[in-house]
Every structure is written in structure tokens, then in C-alpha cells.
């Protein structure tokens, strides 16, 4: 199994169960920006507690590891749990979002995009990917998040809704990072 096969499998589960979802973080950054290696796929899923056993049961135990207890805990704490294919080490991080204004906005802005396999899947908007990358940078300081943002800015350029990014960066207290990234991207164009 390749990473795109795992994405296809998980997306098919979401469609079959009629779950709202979107692909985000590194996988979306690569889609909108510049290629780089990532060993997992991050998917935000609106997973109700009463669907946990059905959801986990769609991943055959001999082929995948997924813990219903971890899924329930993620629902309760608004965090994440993993689906792992032990044979390859491939992993999908299933992120259960908080029910807040930012996540409602992210779900409202999802985009239907083509996967490598030719299938379609829901992705976070490029703007929301940038905002989340700024939050990750604030949380851990890894320069890879800034590089990812700059890559999206380079590829998407003027097609980005910069006012949306600026508004949410102020609300989420990452405005200083947005200003830093914008100045850096401007310097790169000189």
C-alpha cells in the first residue's frame, strides 16, 4: 500500500458513512504548495460518538490498527487518533475538531479536489491550511511550518484570500507570524 492508497481507502470510508471530513496539514500543504516528504495524512472528521464502532470496523483488523477507545477519547477531548497499516507503517491521523467558529469556517470553505488516483476528496482551503500552519509554528516553532506556508504563497499567490487569513490570524493570535511570513515572501520575490 502506498500513501495515496491509504488516502483513497479512508476517503471511501468517509463517503460510505456520509461523514463530513477534509484533508489538511502536510498533505494539503503539498497539494497547494511545494512537494516534500510526509509519512502521514491528516484528516479532520466530524465523527459522532455513535459511529465509532462502525467507523473502526471498516478498517480490517488484520490489515489496519485502529482503537475504538482512542477514537472515543479523541471525540471527548477534541483531539486525534490514528489509523495505522502496520505492514507499511503508513498512518492517517484522524482529527476530531472542536465545535468553534474557526472549525465551522474551515468546514464551510472546503474544496473538492482531485487525488493522485483520479478520485475526488474534500480538502481544507489553502487559506485555512496556512492558518493552521501558523498555529503549529506558534505551538512548536518548527521552521518547516513557515517553509510550507511560503510554498503555498508561492504557488497560490494572488488567488489566496489574504483578508481572510489576516482576519483569522488576528482572532487566533498569530498575526505576528502572518506579518513575518508576508515580509519574508516579499523579500523572496526581490
Beta strands, then each sheet from edge to edge (+ up, - down):
strand 1: 21-24
strand 2: 40-45
strand 3: 65-66
strand 4: 80-85
strand 5: 90-95
strand 6: 111-114
strand 7: 120-123
sheet 1: 1+ 2- 5- 4+ 3-
sheet 2: 6+ 7-
end
